[in-house]
Amino acid sequence: MANTLDTMDLKQIITLHKEGFSNRAIGDTLGISRNTVNNYMKLIKGSDYSLEKLLTFDHATLYKLFPSRTTIDTDRQDELMRCFETINKARNHPGFTFLYHYGLYASQVKKPYSYTQFLVHYRRKYAKIKGSMKLEHQAGKEMFIDFSGKKLHIVNKGTGEIIPVEVFIAILPNSQYTYVEACSSQKREDLITCCVHALDFYGGVPKAIVSDNLKSAVTRASKYEPSINRGFKDFARHYNCVINPARSYAPQDKALVENAVHLAYQRIYYPIREMTFFSLGDLNREIRHRLEAYNNLLFQRKEASRRVLFQSVEREYLKPLPSSAYELKDYKRAKIQKMGYAYFSPDKSYYSVPYRYIGKHTLVHYTNRAVEIYFNHNRIAVHIRNPAKGSYNTIKDHLSSTHKFYTDWSPQFFKNMGAKHGEHVVKCVENILSKNDYPETGYKRAMGLIQLHKAYGSGRLDNACKRALQTDSPSYMRVKTILKNNMDKTSLFYGELEEDQTHIPDHENIRGASAYQ
């Protein structure tokens, strides 16, 4: 089945074309069919945008502009290659025939090639006389990486447990300048961290990084179009280089790094075989010491060392390191909840997005410092990462007008609202808020009091609040009753004083009663 070309790969095609690469060279570098590169270059040249402008577009825009699909059926090719491997093992056996193996192949696959095509492909791949050639590696073009087959060890100082550790090796093939580092595992995080350290060690960036088909680097291996791990591809984008996995069935592609592994066994593994290390830091310090001596050794047939060749020739061809350090990214999928938040499972916390994305499925990109949320390749929210478990992290602009209004509630908020309708309204609000231990209850009553102005007007509301304050009963229900019965329009009668002002001293009640009589 055909595969859609990743928009990151599309940007890399444009970048390599700008650097003067031919379509064939771009295909070889990225591990993409030349016909695919030709098709995309036609679309790129036929677009209304310059190459520089296309590189500034986000993934969603590029996907709309170039929805073309690749034409290579990689599954079909891989099935054929596996059959050829079986044939090569059996060719010297008496009675071998191609027709027999073609029959097995045709019965096992869904879409077999014809017998004629089968033979053409085989003879094209395995000529009768296959020589070998010495590859000439251009300075600054590639960095080969791999993990060694044999592991080193550190010792847990507390328990005495012997812990195996992986050994990462990188080499610049032109000068053969080598970098070695021990790490905890071959996982993506350790692979990318080692690559960052290797590029810092070299002080520059090659045009391509050639890796083995590691699970942490390649999600789907193929001789023609391997799929690169998203995190590793993002790392390459940051450093403005490309990832070019070695072919699955061609160990000669990575002969130099394989040789570097064997030399590491001799120059590093063997000299430290009787040493004990209690941490990766201690081990890597000793590796650095041995590595420096190794890179300073003179080649037998050259009057220079790896270090001298690197400094005199290859260094100037490397691209400069980016100005900002790379932060390792991880990815999680999240559906936006009805409240307008994406659930972030690593911290068990929640991050807001604009409310119009409620119910949508998104992709969360996160580092140790930030959380970014993407929908259809467009970033819709970015937050500073909050490690607190169960926290709700809200940007007010993301909320709907109703929710945003509710989040603004505070004592000062209601005082400001009440001030628009009169000083007595403000006093009633203060009185209501001061008598409630649970703030939200007071907020609702204060809001109800202020909303009475819609039915009765600000003037009447302020008079009603004044009357309620005089009777020392400034509650929402009391003010509503005063307004409903038009009591704010009449003077204060003795009957009300007797009912509502029982706390007034006797001599004041008597004076009020006398005045009424």
C-alpha positions as CSV (number, residue, x, y, z in Angstrom):
1,M,0.0,0.0,0.0
2,A,1.3,3.5,-0.9
3,N,2.4,5.8,1.9
4,T,1.9,9.6,2.2
5,L,5.2,11.4,2.4
6,D,5.7,13.0,5.8
7,T,5.8,16.8,5.7
8,M,9.1,16.8,7.6
9,D,10.6,14.8,4.7
10,L,9.1,17.3,2.3
11,K,10.9,20.2,4.0
12,Q,14.1,18.1,3.9
13,I,13.7,17.7,0.2
14,I,13.4,21.4,-0.3
15,T,16.4,22.1,2.0
16,L,18.6,19.6,0.1
17,H,17.5,21.0,-3.3
18,K,18.5,24.5,-2.1
19,E,21.9,23.1,-1.2
20,G,22.4,21.9,-4.8
21,F,21.6,18.2,-4.4
22,S,20.3,16.4,-7.5
23,N,17.0,14.6,-7.3
24,R,18.8,11.2,-7.3
25,A,21.2,12.4,-4.5
26,I,18.2,13.6,-2.5
27,G,16.5,10.2,-2.9
28,D,19.7,8.4,-1.9
29,T,20.2,10.7,1.2
30,L,16.7,10.4,2.5
31,G,16.1,6.8,1.4
32,I,13.2,7.9,-0.8
33,S,12.5,6.7,-4.4
34,R,14.0,9.0,-7.1
35,N,10.6,9.0,-8.9
36,T,8.9,10.2,-5.7
37,V,11.5,13.0,-5.4
38,N,10.9,13.9,-9.1
39,N,7.1,14.1,-8.6
40,Y,7.4,16.3,-5.5
41,M,9.9,18.6,-7.1
42,K,7.5,19.1,-10.1
43,L,4.8,20.0,-7.6
44,I,7.1,22.3,-5.7
45,K,8.4,24.2,-8.8
46,G,4.8,24.5,-10.0
47,S,3.5,26.0,-6.8
48,D,3.0,29.8,-6.3
49,Y,5.6,30.0,-3.5
50,S,9.3,30.3,-3.3
51,L,11.4,27.6,-1.7
52,E,12.2,30.0,1.3
53,K,8.5,30.7,1.7
54,L,7.6,26.9,1.6
55,L,10.1,26.2,4.4
56,T,8.2,28.7,6.7
57,F,4.8,26.9,6.3
58,D,3.5,24.7,9.0
59,H,2.8,21.0,8.4
60,A,-0.9,21.5,7.8
61,T,-0.4,24.0,5.0
62,L,2.2,21.8,3.3
63,Y,-0.1,18.8,3.5
64,K,-2.8,20.7,1.7
65,L,-0.5,22.0,-1.0
66,F,1.2,18.7,-1.6
67,P,-1.1,15.8,-0.9
68,S,0.7,13.5,-3.5
69,R,1.5,10.0,-2.5
70,T,4.6,7.8,-3.0
71,T,4.3,5.0,-5.5
72,I,6.7,2.4,-4.1
73,D,5.0,-0.7,-2.6
74,T,7.6,-1.3,0.1
75,D,5.9,-4.4,1.5
76,R,6.0,-6.1,-1.9
77,Q,9.7,-5.2,-2.3
78,D,10.5,-6.5,1.1
79,E,8.8,-9.8,0.5
80,L,10.8,-10.2,-2.7
81,M,14.1,-9.4,-0.9
82,R,13.4,-12.0,1.8
83,C,12.8,-14.6,-0.9
84,F,16.1,-13.6,-2.5
85,E,17.9,-14.2,0.8
86,T,16.5,-17.7,1.0
87,I,17.5,-18.3,-2.6
88,N,21.1,-17.3,-1.9
89,K,21.4,-19.7,1.0
90,A,20.2,-22.6,-1.2
91,R,21.9,-21.9,-4.5
92,N,24.7,-24.4,-4.0
93,H,22.4,-27.2,-3.0
94,P,22.1,-30.0,-5.7
95,G,18.8,-29.8,-7.7
96,F,18.4,-26.0,-7.1
97,T,16.1,-24.2,-9.6
98,F,14.7,-20.7,-9.6
99,L,11.4,-22.0,-10.8
100,Y,10.9,-24.0,-7.6
101,H,11.7,-21.0,-5.4
102,Y,9.4,-18.8,-7.5
103,G,6.6,-21.3,-6.9
104,L,7.1,-21.0,-3.1
105,Y,7.3,-17.2,-3.3
106,A,4.1,-16.9,-5.5
107,S,2.2,-19.2,-3.1
108,Q,3.2,-17.2,0.0
109,V,2.5,-13.5,-1.0
110,K,-0.6,-11.7,-2.0
111,K,0.8,-9.9,-5.0
112,P,3.7,-11.7,-6.5
113,Y,5.8,-10.5,-9.4
114,S,5.7,-12.5,-12.7
115,Y,8.4,-15.1,-13.2
116,T,10.1,-12.9,-15.7
117,Q,10.2,-9.9,-13.4
118,F,11.3,-12.1,-10.6
119,L,14.4,-13.1,-12.5
120,V,15.1,-9.6,-13.7
121,H,15.0,-8.2,-10.2
122,Y,17.3,-11.0,-8.9
123,R,19.9,-10.6,-11.7
124,R,19.9,-6.9,-11.3
125,K,20.6,-7.2,-7.6
126,Y,23.0,-10.1,-7.7
127,A,25.2,-9.9,-10.8
128,K,27.4,-12.9,-11.7
129,I,30.6,-11.0,-10.7
130,K,30.2,-8.7,-7.7
131,G,33.2,-6.7,-6.9
132,S,33.7,-4.4,-4.0
133,M,34.8,-0.8,-4.1
134,K,36.3,1.7,-1.7
135,L,33.8,4.4,-0.9
136,E,35.0,7.9,-1.0
137,H,33.3,9.8,1.8
138,Q,32.8,13.6,1.4
139,A,33.9,15.7,4.3
140,G,31.0,16.9,6.5
141,K,28.4,14.9,4.6
142,E,27.6,12.1,7.1
143,M,27.9,10.9,10.6
144,F,27.5,7.1,11.2
145,I,26.1,6.0,14.5
146,D,25.6,2.6,16.1
147,F,25.5,0.7,19.4
148,S,28.2,-1.8,20.1
149,G,27.2,-5.5,20.4
150,K,29.1,-6.0,23.6
151,K,28.2,-4.1,26.8
152,L,30.3,-2.5,29.5
153,H,29.3,-2.7,33.2
154,I,28.9,-0.5,36.3
155,V,28.5,-1.7,39.9
156,N,25.8,-0.6,42.3
157,K,27.9,0.6,45.3
158,G,25.2,-0.2,47.8
159,T,24.1,-3.7,46.6
160,G,27.1,-4.8,44.6
161,E,24.8,-5.5,41.6
162,I,26.6,-5.6,38.2
163,I,24.5,-3.4,35.8
164,P,25.2,-3.8,32.0
165,V,25.2,-0.5,30.0
166,E,25.1,0.2,26.3
167,V,27.9,1.8,24.4
168,F,27.1,4.4,21.7
169,I,29.6,5.0,18.9
170,A,29.7,7.8,16.3
171,I,32.2,8.4,13.5
172,L,32.8,11.0,10.8
173,P,33.8,8.8,7.8
174,N,36.1,11.2,6.0
175,S,38.5,11.7,8.9
176,Q,37.3,8.7,10.9
177,Y,37.2,11.0,14.0
178,T,35.3,8.9,16.6
179,Y,33.0,9.6,19.6
180,V,32.2,7.0,22.2
181,E,29.8,7.2,25.2
182,A,28.2,4.7,27.6
183,C,24.5,5.1,28.3
184,S,21.7,3.2,30.2
185,S,19.9,1.8,27.2
186,Q,19.2,1.9,23.5
187,K,15.9,3.7,24.0
188,R,15.0,6.8,22.0
189,E,15.8,9.2,24.9
190,D,19.3,7.8,25.3
191,L,19.9,7.6,21.5
192,I,19.0,11.2,21.0
193,T,20.9,12.4,24.1
194,C,24.1,10.6,22.8
195,C,23.6,12.1,19.3
196,V,23.4,15.6,20.9
197,H,26.6,14.9,22.9
198,A,28.3,13.6,19.7
199,L,27.4,16.8,17.7
200,D,28.6,18.9,20.6
201,F,31.9,16.9,20.6
202,Y,32.4,17.6,16.9
203,G,31.3,21.2,17.2
204,G,29.2,21.0,14.1
205,V,26.5,19.2,12.2
206,P,26.8,16.9,9.1
207,K,24.2,16.9,6.3
208,A,23.0,13.5,7.3
209,I,23.1,11.0,10.2
210,V,23.3,7.4,9.0
211,S,21.9,5.0,11.6
212,D,21.4,1.3,11.8
213,N,17.8,0.2,11.8
214,L,17.5,0.7,15.6
215,K,14.0,0.5,17.0
216,S,14.6,3.8,18.7
217,A,15.4,5.4,15.4
218,V,13.3,3.6,12.8
219,T,9.6,2.6,13.3
220,R,9.4,0.6,10.1
221,A,12.5,-0.8,8.4
222,S,12.7,-0.9,4.6
223,K,15.4,-1.0,1.9
224,Y,13.6,1.8,0.1
225,E,11.5,4.0,2.3
226,P,12.0,3.4,6.1
227,S,9.8,5.3,8.5
228,I,11.8,7.4,11.0
229,N,10.7,7.7,14.6
230,R,8.9,11.0,15.1
231,G,11.1,12.1,18.0
232,F,14.3,11.3,16.1
233,K,13.0,13.2,13.1
234,D,12.2,16.2,15.3
235,F,15.8,16.1,16.6
236,A,17.1,16.1,13.0
237,R,14.8,19.1,12.1
238,H,16.2,21.1,15.1
239,Y,19.8,20.4,13.9
240,N,18.9,21.0,10.2
241,C,20.1,17.6,9.0
242,V,18.4,14.4,7.8
243,I,18.2,10.8,9.0
244,N,19.3,8.2,6.5
245,P,19.0,4.6,7.9
246,A,21.4,2.1,6.4
247,R,19.8,-0.5,4.2
248,S,18.5,-3.6,6.0
249,Y,20.2,-6.1,3.7
250,A,23.4,-4.1,3.0
251,P,25.9,-4.3,5.9
252,Q,28.6,-2.6,3.7
253,D,26.6,0.6,4.1
254,K,27.9,0.9,7.7
255,A,31.3,-0.8,7.4
256,L,33.2,2.2,8.9
257,V,31.1,2.3,12.1
258,E,31.3,-1.5,12.4
259,N,35.1,-1.2,12.2
260,A,35.0,1.6,14.7
261,V,33.1,-0.8,17.1
262,H,35.9,-3.4,16.8
263,L,38.6,-0.8,17.3
264,A,36.7,0.4,20.4
265,Y,36.9,-3.1,21.8
266,Q,40.7,-3.0,21.3
267,R,41.4,0.5,22.4
268,I,38.8,1.1,25.1
269,Y,37.2,-2.1,26.3
270,Y,40.4,-4.1,26.7
271,P,42.5,-1.6,28.7
272,I,39.6,-1.0,31.2
273,R,38.6,-4.6,31.5
274,E,39.8,-4.9,35.1
275,M,38.6,-1.5,36.3
276,T,35.5,-1.1,38.4
277,F,33.1,1.9,37.9
278,F,30.3,2.8,40.2
279,S,28.5,5.3,37.9
280,L,28.0,6.2,34.2
281,G,29.8,9.5,34.9
282,D,33.0,7.6,36.2
283,L,32.9,5.2,33.2
284,N,32.4,8.0,30.6
285,R,35.3,10.0,32.1
286,E,37.6,7.0,31.6
287,I,36.2,6.4,28.1
288,R,36.9,10.1,27.2
289,H,40.5,9.6,28.4
290,R,41.0,6.5,26.3
291,L,39.2,8.1,23.3
292,E,41.5,11.1,23.2
293,A,44.5,8.8,22.9
294,Y,42.8,6.7,20.3
295,N,41.9,9.8,18.1
296,N,45.5,11.0,18.4
297,L,47.0,7.7,17.0
298,L,48.7,8.1,13.6
299,F,47.2,6.1,10.8
300,Q,49.7,3.5,9.5
301,R,49.6,4.7,5.9
302,K,48.9,8.4,6.6
303,E,51.1,10.9,8.3
304,A,48.2,12.2,10.4
305,S,45.8,11.2,13.2
306,R,42.1,11.2,13.2
307,R,42.1,14.4,15.2
308,V,44.5,16.2,12.8
309,L,42.4,15.1,9.7
310,F,39.3,16.3,11.4
311,Q,40.7,19.7,12.4
312,S,42.5,20.3,9.1
313,V,39.8,19.1,6.7
314,E,36.4,18.0,7.9
315,R,35.6,20.5,10.6
316,E,35.1,23.4,8.1
317,Y,32.5,21.4,6.1
318,L,30.3,20.9,9.1
319,K,27.2,23.1,9.5
320,P,27.2,25.3,12.7
321,L,25.3,24.0,15.8
322,P,21.9,25.7,16.4
323,S,21.8,28.6,18.8
324,S,19.4,26.9,21.2
325,A,19.9,23.5,22.9
326,Y,17.6,20.7,21.8
327,E,15.0,19.6,24.3
328,L,13.9,16.0,24.1
329,K,10.2,15.8,23.0
330,D,7.6,13.1,23.8
331,Y,4.2,12.7,22.4
332,K,0.8,11.7,23.8
333,R,-2.7,11.6,22.2
334,A,-5.5,13.3,24.1
335,K,-9.2,14.0,23.5
336,I,-10.4,17.4,24.6
337,Q,-12.9,17.1,27.5
338,K,-16.2,18.9,27.8
339,M,-14.6,21.3,30.2
340,G,-12.1,22.4,27.5
341,Y,-9.1,20.6,28.9
342,A,-6.7,18.0,27.5
343,Y,-5.7,15.3,30.0
344,F,-1.9,14.9,30.3
345,S,-1.3,11.4,31.5
346,P,2.4,11.6,32.5
347,D,1.6,14.2,35.2
348,K,-2.1,13.3,35.6
349,S,-2.9,16.9,35.1
350,Y,-5.1,19.0,32.8
351,Y,-4.2,21.8,30.3
352,S,-6.8,24.2,28.7
353,V,-7.3,24.7,25.0
354,P,-9.7,27.1,23.1
355,Y,-13.2,25.9,23.9
356,R,-14.1,25.4,20.2
357,Y,-11.9,22.3,20.2
358,I,-14.0,20.5,22.7
359,G,-14.4,16.8,21.7
360,K,-11.5,16.9,19.2
361,H,-8.6,14.4,19.2
362,T,-5.2,16.1,19.6
363,L,-1.5,15.3,19.8
364,V,0.4,16.6,22.9
365,H,4.1,17.5,22.4
366,Y,5.9,17.9,25.7
367,T,9.3,18.5,27.1
368,N,10.6,19.0,30.6
369,R,9.6,22.6,30.4
370,A,6.6,23.0,28.1
371,V,3.4,21.3,26.9
372,E,2.2,22.0,23.4
373,I,-1.1,20.8,22.0
374,Y,-1.7,20.3,18.3
375,F,-4.8,19.7,16.2
376,N,-4.3,18.8,12.5
377,H,-0.6,19.8,12.7
378,N,-1.6,23.3,14.0
379,R,-0.5,24.3,17.5
380,I,-3.6,25.4,19.4
381,A,-2.2,25.8,22.9
382,V,1.1,26.1,24.7
383,H,1.6,25.9,28.5
384,I,4.5,25.9,30.9
385,R,4.7,22.4,32.3
386,N,3.3,22.1,35.8
387,P,4.5,18.9,37.5
388,A,1.8,19.0,40.3
389,K,-0.4,16.0,40.1
390,G,-4.1,16.7,39.3
391,S,-3.5,20.4,38.6
392,Y,-5.7,22.4,36.2
393,N,-3.7,24.8,34.1
394,T,-5.8,27.4,32.5
395,I,-5.3,30.3,30.1
396,K,-8.3,32.5,30.4
397,D,-8.4,33.4,26.7
398,H,-9.2,29.7,26.1
399,L,-12.5,29.8,28.0
400,S,-15.9,30.6,26.7
401,S,-17.4,34.0,27.7
402,T,-19.5,32.3,30.4
403,H,-16.7,30.3,31.9
404,K,-14.3,33.3,31.7
405,F,-16.8,35.5,33.5
406,Y,-17.2,32.9,36.3
407,T,-13.4,32.6,36.8
408,D,-13.2,36.3,37.5
409,W,-15.5,36.1,40.6
410,S,-13.9,37.6,43.7
411,P,-15.0,40.0,46.5
412,Q,-13.5,42.9,44.7
413,F,-15.2,41.9,41.4
414,F,-18.7,42.1,43.1
415,K,-17.8,45.4,44.8
416,N,-16.9,46.9,41.5
417,M,-20.2,45.6,40.0
418,G,-22.2,47.0,42.9
419,A,-20.5,50.4,42.6
420,K,-22.2,51.0,39.2
421,H,-25.6,51.1,41.0
422,G,-24.8,53.0,44.2
423,E,-22.9,53.2,47.4
424,H,-25.7,51.4,49.4
425,V,-25.5,48.4,46.9
426,V,-21.8,48.2,47.7
427,K,-22.4,48.1,51.4
428,C,-25.0,45.4,51.0
429,V,-22.6,43.3,48.9
430,E,-19.9,43.7,51.5
431,N,-22.3,42.7,54.3
432,I,-23.5,39.6,52.3
433,L,-19.9,38.4,51.6
434,S,-18.7,38.9,55.2
435,K,-21.5,36.7,56.6
436,N,-20.6,33.6,54.4
437,D,-17.8,31.2,55.4
438,Y,-18.0,29.5,51.9
439,P,-17.2,32.2,49.4
440,E,-19.2,30.7,46.4
441,T,-22.4,30.9,48.4
442,G,-21.9,34.6,49.1
443,Y,-20.9,35.2,45.4
444,K,-24.2,33.8,44.2
445,R,-26.3,35.9,46.6
446,A,-24.3,39.0,45.8
447,M,-24.8,38.3,42.0
448,G,-28.6,37.8,42.6
449,L,-28.8,41.2,44.5
450,I,-27.0,43.1,41.8
451,Q,-29.1,41.5,39.0
452,L,-32.2,43.0,40.5
453,H,-31.3,46.3,38.8
454,K,-32.4,44.7,35.5
455,A,-36.0,44.6,36.7
456,Y,-36.2,47.6,38.9
457,G,-33.4,50.0,37.9
458,S,-30.3,51.1,39.6
459,G,-32.0,54.0,41.6
460,R,-34.6,51.8,43.2
461,L,-32.1,49.1,43.9
462,D,-29.8,51.5,45.7
463,N,-32.8,52.9,47.8
464,A,-33.9,49.3,48.6
465,C,-30.4,48.5,49.8
466,K,-30.4,51.7,51.9
467,R,-33.7,50.7,53.5
468,A,-32.4,47.1,54.1
469,L,-29.3,48.5,55.8
470,Q,-31.4,50.7,58.1
471,T,-33.3,47.7,59.3
472,D,-30.0,45.7,59.6
473,S,-31.2,43.0,57.1
474,P,-29.1,43.5,53.9
475,S,-29.9,40.2,52.3
476,Y,-30.9,39.3,48.8
477,M,-34.4,38.1,49.8
478,R,-35.0,41.2,52.0
479,V,-34.0,43.6,49.2
480,K,-36.1,41.7,46.7
481,T,-39.1,41.9,49.0
482,I,-38.7,45.6,49.5
483,L,-38.6,46.2,45.7
484,K,-41.5,43.8,45.0
485,N,-43.8,45.5,47.5
486,N,-42.6,49.0,46.5
487,M,-41.4,49.6,50.1
488,D,-38.4,51.6,48.7
489,K,-40.8,54.3,47.6
490,T,-42.4,54.9,51.1
491,S,-41.1,56.1,54.4
492,L,-40.0,53.8,57.2
493,F,-43.1,53.0,59.4
494,Y,-43.3,52.1,63.0
495,G,-44.5,48.6,62.2
496,E,-41.4,47.8,60.3
497,L,-39.2,49.2,63.1
498,E,-41.0,47.0,65.6
499,E,-40.5,43.9,63.4
500,D,-37.0,44.5,61.9
501,Q,-35.2,46.7,64.4
502,T,-35.7,44.8,67.7
503,H,-32.0,45.5,68.5
504,I,-32.5,49.3,68.7
505,P,-32.3,50.7,72.3
506,D,-35.7,51.2,74.1
507,H,-35.4,55.0,74.2
508,E,-34.9,55.1,70.4
509,N,-38.0,52.9,69.9
510,I,-40.0,55.1,72.2
511,R,-38.9,58.2,70.3
512,G,-39.8,56.6,67.0
513,A,-43.2,55.5,68.3
514,S,-43.9,59.0,69.7
515,A,-43.0,60.5,66.4
516,Y,-45.4,58.1,64.6
517,Q,-48.2,58.9,67.1
